[in-house]
Amino acid sequence: MHNDGNVVPLHKGATDQATHSPLARLPVILLQVRDKAALQLRQGLQDLFDNADDTLFEMADRARNDVEQNLYFEAMRDLRLKRKSIERGFLEHFFEAFVSLTQYNTAQAALPLGTSTQRPDDMERSVAVEAMVNKVLNREGVALGQLSARLGVLLGKPLDGQRNPMGPAMLCEYFLQAGRNLGVEIKVKLIILKLFERYVLSSADQLYAQSNQLLAATGVLPELKPAPTRRAADRTMSRADDQPSQANSHSDTAQIDEVFAALQELLLPVRGSVAPTLEASAETRPISTQDLLRMLSHLQQHVPALTAQDDFDLRNQLEQLLTRGSVKSGTSRVVGVSDEDVINLIAMLFECMLDDRNLPDSLKALIGRLQIPMLKVAVLDKSFFSRSSHPARRLLNEIAAAAMGWGECDDHERDSLYLRIEQVVQHLLNDFADDPAIFSELLADFLAFTSDERRRSELLEQRTRDAEEGRARTEMARQRVEQALNQALLGKVLPQAVVVFVQEAWSQVLLLTCLKHSDQSAEWRADVHTMEQLIWSVQRHDEPEASQRLLALVPGLLKSLRDGLSSSAFDPFATSDFFSELETLHVQLFTYPGQANDVSFEAPVMVRMTQEIVLKTADEGPVETSFARLPADDASLLQVDQLHPGCWVEFQEDDENTLRCKLAAIIEATGNYIFVNRTGLKVLERSRAGLALEFRRGAVRALDNTLLFDRALASVLGNLRRLNRGK
């Protein structure tokens, strides 16, 4: 009744070799069932990927923090890059499953569900897949059972539902295998699985109904009654579920219209600024939005180079095009009221952004080239003005935020961030026609790039903070050691060798002890006591019991000195020389004037300690001059106190050069402010008083790192309100 034929897959590739093997002989009718099912599954996958960007973008929009948001943006990027390979892999597994039907043995164990889900973090995914499969089986179990029975007749052996190539378990397994190389976290994988359920598994009723109908029409178990359809009820429930979403959509649209209408009222005084230069009596005829977009696309291809940006006036260019079109048509072609309001608002926004002192001058030329693409997207989508999460608006804000740390002396043309921004701008100028989806793609790519840069700079910034805090602790410890040395040495006359030893060697022992155990510890007190014993032991004492005390003191003193020097890794040769000198000094102390002495000693060089000891520091950086004390309520001090880690400031180095840097840390031990550049490297250090005086002189100013677009929009609205009040 049925003819056999070679398996002929719908696509070329790895499947061809498998399907032309001697074992791959399937009935022609089964090939027709397979190919028809493949067409439907391919369409479902395409719908899945077409909607994945929107779904992930909405998740990113609702993210609780930047880390979670970047996770969704990186997933969008990864899914877009691997879309074709996942579609191809899914269909390859689907075709191979049909080929394996010729080798299927009823004695074989059933294929386990989700054979790829054996890693620890996949338990949650296995549960989700099982729930999806059970939902399809509960809804379409009868139709799937009939299809398995008919396939069993064609194969000449029973086929259980779990081995059916079109069963939900197998379909899920194809998708899991095809997407196993997706570099996304489990929460994103679960979202993608949910999309698979929505766009592929939800149409399983049509898949099974069409296959059963085709097989029954060719005489394969025609006596089986068609499975009862439940799709009408399902569709009714689906529509009911969608209604709140539609209501929300209508509500959002109404809100967008309301916001734009309020903007239009403010824009009344500036209307008429985009009009052709013709006689006043000429008949006016508004051009359509599509005509405006075509004109803007024409201008977009002729945006001048960076060096000629100052001479480019978009409204003037539009007027010239309108005048040219008006002369040809004999009527005055004008822009519609709504579109003109958008043009005026975008022009004012860009004027404000390009005058913004917080925006680096080197970035302003690049931002200026985005005026036409931003105008086009605003004409197409008025939510650009009301929705802060709009992809085009976010892209503009992210570019400005990423470049906040650029300085005048940076080599922008070789900077990776500058080159990436330039690439984004050129991509929009070359490829943006009328599909705003390009902004979502560019935003996802740009955020993936900047998140890598931000991770590197944050790591280096943390290292800078740790180093500065360590340096501050060392400085505090150094001052404490100086204090201990001066208390012990000042006013005394001592052998020069001992003074040098205490100042250069034992000071390091004290410094390490202070850093490790603090100056309140028993270890610190013991080391200070050892230093005091050493100083006493090299001074001449007239008391009769002094010699006995020295004899009792020396063994313990030498041990304490050796232990301390060993812990600080002091030069062993210098240590040996010092102990030889110390032994000589101690022997001399036992010999009093007039006492017999068989050994002649060279008298030691003695020094009187009258000046305070100042220890050398490893940091040779500039020392800030002490400043006059400022009143607690001084305005410049209040400006300093408003700074917090993460704030950007700009220092005026000279008449032409400025330095932009970020406050990375306020060191608690010293009160110093540590500034880093955008890569996380330390560039400046200031005291609170020194920074306050620079604020007073105008040599430094805090930068506003709030969102660029939002800042500009607030400024434009303020200007428009003042203009309306002055009418």
N, C-alpha and C positions, 0 to 999 in steps of 0.2 A: 504493500500500500504506500510505503514511503521510500523515496529515493535517498541514497547516501550522497554526500558531497564533501569536498574538502572544506575545512574551516577557512573562511576569508574574512579576516578582521576588517573593521572600518578604518583602521589607521595602520601605517607602516611602522615598523620598529622591532623591538625585541620579541613581539608576539609572533611575528611571521615564522621564525624558525620553529617555534613550538607547535604552531598550528599546522605545519606541513609535515609533521612526523607521521609515521605509519599508524600510530595509535590514535591520531587526531582525526577520526572519521565520525562525523555526526550527521544525523538526518537533516535534510535541507530545511524542513519545516522548523526544526529546532534552531537552525542558523537564522532563520527569519525572525523567530521570537527573540533571539539574542540581540540581533541588530536593531530591532525596533525598540527593545528595552534600553540599549546603549544610547540611542538618540535621546530618549527621555531623561536618562541619568545624566548625560552630558549637559543638557539644558538646565537641569536642577543644580549641577555644580557651578555652571556659569552664573545662575541667579545668586547662588551662595556667595561667590567672590564679588559679584557686582554690589552686593549689599553689605559685605564685610567691612569695607572702609567706613561706611556711615555708622554702623553699629559700634565699631571700635572707637570712632571719633566721639560718639555720644558718651561712651564709657570714659574716655579721656577728659571730656568736658565736665563730667561729674566726679572726677578723681579727687581724692582728699588731699593729695600732696603732689609735688613735682615728680617724686620717684615713681609713684603709681601712674601718673600721667605719661611719663616717658616710656613706661612699660607698654602702654597701649599704642603709643606712636611707633615704637620700635617693632611691635607686632604687626602693625599696618604695613610697615616697610618690608618686613620679612615675608609676610603673606603675599604682597604684591610681587616680590621677586621670585617666589617659588610657586606661584599660581599655576603656571603652565605645567611644571613638572608634577604637581599634585594631581591635576586633571588627567595627565597622561598616565601616571602611575595607577590611578584608580581604575581607568579603563583597561589597562594591561592586566591587572589582577582580575578584573571582571571576565575578560576573555580567557585567561588561563584557567579560571574556575570551570568554564564550560568545557575546555579541553580535558580537564581532569575527570569529567564525568565518564569518559570512556575507560578510565583506569580505576573507577570507583569500585570498591569491594564492600558488600553489605556487612561483612564481618569486621571491617575496620571500625575503630573507635570514632565517635563523632569528633569533628573539629572543635577544639575548645574555643570558646568565645574570647576574642581579644588576645590572641597568642602573643601580641607584641607588648602586652601590658603586664610585664613581670617586674618592672622596677618599683622601688618603694613608693615614689610619689604618684604612681599610676593607680593606686587602689581607689582613689576618688573617681578617676576616669572610668575604671571598670564598673563602678556602681552606676555612673551616669549612663554608660553604654547599655548596661543591663536594663535600666529603667526605660530607655528609648526602645529597645528591642521588645520588651514586654508590652509597651504601649501599642506598637504595631501589631503584635500577635493577638492582643485582646481585640483590636479593632478589625484586623484583616485576616484572622486566623483561618476562617473557613475558605476564603479565596486562595490563600497560600497553600492550604492542604490540598485543594483541588488541583492547583498548578503542580505541586509535587507529585501527585498521583499520575497526572498526564505525562510529566517528564519521565516517571518511572516506566510507564507503558512504552514510550519511545526508546528508552534505554534497555528495556527487557529485564529490569531488575528494580526492586523497590528503592525509592529515594525518600529519605526522611527530610523534614522541613529544614533542619539545621544545615544539611548539605546542599540545599537548594541554592544555586548561584545567585538567585534574586531574593533570597530570604533576608530579613533585616540584620541578622547576626553577621551574615557574610558581607552585606553592603557596608556595615560599620567596620568590619575588619579590613576591607579594601581601603577605606578612607584612613583608618589608623595607620596602615602600612605605608600608604602613599604620603602621608604627612609626618612620618616619623622623624624627618630631618628638620622640622620646624624648630627654630631656636627660641621658643616662647615658654613662659611659665605656665604652670598647671591651670591657673585661673583663666588665662587666655585660651588654653586648649579646650577648657569646658565651654567657653563662649562659642568657639568655632564648632564644637560638637553640637551645641544647641542650634546653630545656624544650619548644620547638616540635617538635623532633625526637621527644621522648619522648611527647608527648600528641597530636600531630597526624599526623606522618609515620609513626609506628609503626603506625598503623591503616590505612595505605595499602592493605594486602591486602584488607581488608573493603570499602574504597571501590571498588577495581577489581573485586572479585568480584561485589558487588551490582550494579554498573553493567553488567558483562558479562552477568550472569544476566538482568537486565531486558531488555537489548537482544536477547539470544538468544531469549528467550521470545516476543518480538514479531516474530521472523523475520529479524533482522539477523545474517547470517553464523552461522546455528545450527550449521553443520557444524564450526566451530572447536571443538576439544576444550578443555575447561576447563583452565586453567593448573594445574600440580601445586601443591598447598598445602604450604607449609613451615612453617606457623604452629605446628603441634603441637611440632615440634622447637624452634622459636623460644621458645614458651611454656615448654618444659622448661628451656631455657637461662636464660630470664628468671627462672624460679622459683629456679634454682640461684644466680643472681646475687643474688637478693633474700634468700636464706637468711642470709648473714652479717649483713645489716642487721637481719633479724628476730631473729637471735641477740643482736645488740647491744641491740636494743630490750628483749628479755627480760632481758638482763643489767642494763640501766639500770633497768628496773622493779623488779628484785630489790634493786638498790642503794638505790633510793628507799624501798622498803618497809623495808629494814634500818635506814636512817637514821631513819625515822619511828618504828619500833619502839623504837629507842634513846631517842628523845625521850619516848615514852610512858612508859617506865620511870621517867624523871626526873619526869614529871608526876603520878605516883601520889599524892603527898601533897596535891595541890590539887584532886583530883577531888571531885565533889559540890557544887561551888560554884555550878553552874547547875542548879537544881532548883525545882519548884513548891512553894509554901507550902501544904502539905496535911497531914492527919493521917498519922502514920508508918505506920499500918496499911493505908493505901490501896494498891491494886494498882498497880504501876508498869508502864508500857508505853512503850518507846522510840519516838520519832518517826523517820520515815525522813529520809534526807539531803535528799530533794526537799522534804519538809515544812519542814525547817529552812531551806532556801534560800528558800522562799516567805515564811517569817516574817522572814528577813533582808531580803528585797526590800521587804516591808511597812515595816520599820523604816528601810530606806534612803531611802524617800520622805519620811520624817519626821525626818531628821537635822537637829538645830537649827542656827540661824544661828551665825555665828562668835562673836557676843557671848554665846551661851548654851552654849558647848561644855563649860564646867566642870561643868555640872549633868547632863551626859549620861553615863550608865553603861550600856554595852551589855549586860553580864551581868545587870544589874538589869532592864533592859527585856525581855530574853529570859525572865527568871523570871516577869515579870508576864504575858507572852503564854502561857507554859506553864501558869501557874496558871489563867488564864481558860479555856484549852482543857481542862484537867483537870476543872474544875468542870462544864463542859458535857458531857464524856464520862463522868464518874463514875469515871475511872481516872487515876492519877497519870502524866501525860505527861512524859517526861524525854528529854533528848538522849542519843543513843547515845554509848558510851564514846569511840570514835574522834573523833566530831565534837566532843564536849566537850573532849577534849584539844586539838584545834585551836583552839577558842574560848578556852580558858585561855592557850594559848601566844601567840595573837595579842593578847589583852588585855595580857599581860605585856610583849610586845614594844612595844606602843604606849605603855604606861606608861613604859617605859624611854626610848623615843624622845622623849616629851614632857617628860621630866626632863633630857634631854641638854643640857648647857650649851653645847655646840658648835652647836646648832641655834638660829637666830635666833628670838626670841620671836614675832615677827610671822608666822613660818611655822608655828609649832606648831599654831595654830588650824586652818589649812588641812590640815596633815598629820592632825590628829585626825579630820577629816571623812572620811578615807579608810579608817577602821578597818573599816567594814562591807564595802566592796568588796574589801579585802584579805582579810578573813575568808572571804568567799564564794569567792574564787579559791583560797584555801588548802584549803577544804573540797572543792572540785572537783579540785584538783591538788596532791597532797602533795609534788611536786618543788619547790614553792614554797620549802620549807625547806632543801632539799639542793642546789638548782641555783642558783648565783650569777648565771647568765645568764637566769634566768626573767624574762620581760617585765614582769610586775607588780613584781617585786622590783627590777629595773633601773630602772623608772619612778620608784619611790620614791627610790632612790639618786640618780638623775639630778636630780630635783627638789631634793633636799637639797644636792647639790653645786653646782647652779646658783645657789642662794640663799645660799651660804656667806658672801658679802660684804655681805649686807644689814646695815645699821646701824639703830640705834634711831631716828635722826632722818630716815631715808628716807621719802619720801612714797609708800608702797606702793600706795595706791589708784590712783595715776596711773602707776605703773611698769609698763612693757610686760611684763617678766618675771613680776611678781606677777599681772598680769591673765591671762597665759597659763597660769600654774599654777592660778589660780582657775577658768579655763575647763576645764582638764583634770579638776579635781576635780568640777566641776558636771556635766561630760559623763559621768563614771563614775556619779555618783549618779542621773542621769536615765536613762541608757541601758544600764547593765550589768545584765543579768538572769542568764544562765548560760553565756554564750559568752566564754571568756577571750581570744578573738582580739582583742577590743577593746583590750586592753593593748598588743599588738604594734602596732596602728595608732596609738594615742596615743603610744607610745614613739618610733616612727619620726617622727611629726610634731614631737614635743617636741625630739628630737635635731636635726632639721633647723633648728628655730628657734634652739636654743641654739648650734649650730655657727656660725650667722651672727653672733650676739652675741659669741661667743668670738673669731671672726676680727677683728671690729671692736676689741674690747678688747685683743687681742694686738698689733694694729697700733699702737694708741695707747700701749700699754705699751712696745713696742720704741722708739717715738719718745721716750718719757720716759727710757728707759735711755740712748739715744744722747745726749739733751740733758744728762743728768746726768753722763755720762762726759766729754762735751765741757766742761761747766762745771768738772768736777774738773781736767781738763787745763789749762783756763784759769787756775784758782786756783793750781795748781802753777807755771805759767809766771809768773803775777803775783808770786808769792813770789820766784821767781828774779830777776825784773826788779828788785824792791825791793832784793834783796841787791846786785845790780850797781850800782844807783844810790847806795845808802848807802856802798859801798866807794869810789865815785868822788867823792862830795860831802862826806861827814862830815869836820868839822874845817877846812874851807876857807872863806875869805871871798870871795864871788863876787857879781857883779852880779845884782840880783833878777830882771831880765828873763831871764837865762840859766838861773837856777834854775827859774823858772816854765816855761821852754821845755823843759828836760830832764824835769821832773816831769810835765808835761801832754802834750807832743808826742812827745819822743824815747822816752819810756817806752812809748808805743803802738807805735813802730817796733820796739823790742826785744821787746815782747810778741808781735807777729805773727811776728817772726823765730824766737822760741823755739818757738812753736806749730807753725810750718811746718817748721823745720829742726832744732830741739832746741838746747839750750844747750851742746852739744859741737861744733857745726858751725862751719865757717869763716865762714859768713855772720854768725853770732852774734858771733864774735870780732871781725869787721870792724866791726860796728855798735857794739860796746862801745868799740873803739879810736877810732872817730869821736867818740863822746861824750867820751872822755878827751882827745882832741886839742882839742875845743871848749872844755872846761874850762881846759886849759892856755893856750889862745889868748886868754882874757879875763882872765888873771892878769898882774900886772906882774912882770917878771923883770929882775934887775940884771946878768945875764951879758951881756957885749958882743955875743956872737953871737946873742942872743935875737931881735933885730930881723930879722936875716937868716933865721933859722929860721922866724919868723912869716911873712915875705914868701914863703918857699918853701912854707909849709904851707897858707896861706889858699886858693889856687885849688882844690887837691884836697879840702880840708875843705868848702868851699862846695858842690862837686859831690856829695860823699858825703851832705851834709845834704839837698840838694835831691832826690837819688835816694831817700833813705830816706823823706822826707816824702811824696813822690809815691806810693811804694808803699803807704803807709798812708792815702792819700786825705785828708791833712790840709788844713785850710782854706787855700786859696791866698792869700786876703787877709791872714790872720794870718801866713802864711809870708813874704809880702812885707814886712810891718811888722817882723817879727823880723830879717830880713836887713838892713834899714835900720839898726836898732838895733845889730846886730852890727858893721856897717861903722863906725859911730860909735865903738864901743868899741875896735875895732882901730886906728882913727886916733889915738885918745887915747893908746893904748899907745906910739905912736911919738913922742909929745911928752913929754919929761921935764921936771921942775921946773927953771925958769931958762932953758929952751930957748925960742927965739922962736916965737911962734905967732900967726898972723894970724887964725885962726878961734877964736871963743869957743865952748866946749862946756859944756853943763850937766853937772855931775858926776853919774855914775850912782849909784843907790841900791844900797848894798852890804849883804849879809846874811851872817852867820856861821852855818854849818850845824852845829848842835849836837844836833838831834833827828833820830831816824831817820824816813825817809820811809815813809808808809803810803799806798799807792795806793788810789783809790776803786774799788769793785767795782760791777758792773751789778746784782748780786743784793743786794737790800736785806733779805733774809730774816733771821730771828733768828739770832744767833750763840750757839752752845752754850757754856755756862760750862765752864771746865776742871774736870775731875773728879780727885779723888784717885786715885792709882794703886792698882788692885786686885790682889791676889795672883793669880798665873797659874792657881791651882787653885780660885779662888773659884767657888762653885756658880752664882751668877748669870751669871758670864762663860761657864761651860760651857753654860748654857741658851742664851745668845746664839749660841755657836759651833755649836749643834745646828740653828740656823735655816739654811735654804737658800732660794734664789729659788723662789717658788711657795708657800711656807708662808704660812698665814693666821694673823694675830694679832689680839687685841682689846685696845685701849687704853681705860683708864678715864679719861675726860676730866674728869668730876666725879662727884658722888654719884649722879646719875641717868643721865647720858649716857655711852655707849660708842661707840668708833669701830672698826669692823672694816676691816682693810686687809691687803694681800698684799705680801710682800717681793718687790720686782721686781728689785732688783740690789744687790750689795755692790760699791761702787766701789773698785777696786784702788788707785788713786792716793791716796785719802784714807781708805779704810777705813770710809766712811760707809754706812749702811743706808738704802736708798730704798724707801719704801712707797707703794703705789698703791691706789685704791679699785677696785671691781669693773669699772668702765668703763675702767681703765688710766690714770687721771689721778693725778699725784703728790699725796699728802696729807700725808706726813710724811718727815722725814729725821732720823736719829739716828746718833751715833757709837757705837762698840762699847761704850765705858765708860758712856756715858749710857744706852744701852739696858739694860745690865747693872744699873745702879742702879734703873731702873724695874721690872725683874724682881724685884729685891730688895724694893722697896716694895710689890709686888703691883699696880702700876699697869698692868701689861701681862701677858698670858698667851697662850701659843701655843694655837691651836685644832687640834683633831684633825680633819683633813679626809679620813680614811678613810671607807669606805662606811657610811652611816648604818644600814642594815638589818643589815649584818654586825656592826657595833659593838654594836647592841642585842641581837642574837642571842647574841653572846659573853657579854654581861653577864647575860642571862637564864639561860643555861646555867650560868654560874658561881653565880648565886643558887640555882638548883635543886639543884646538886651540894652546896652548903653545907646546904641544907634537908634533903636526903636523909642527909647525914652526921650531922645533928643529931637524927635520929629516934631 
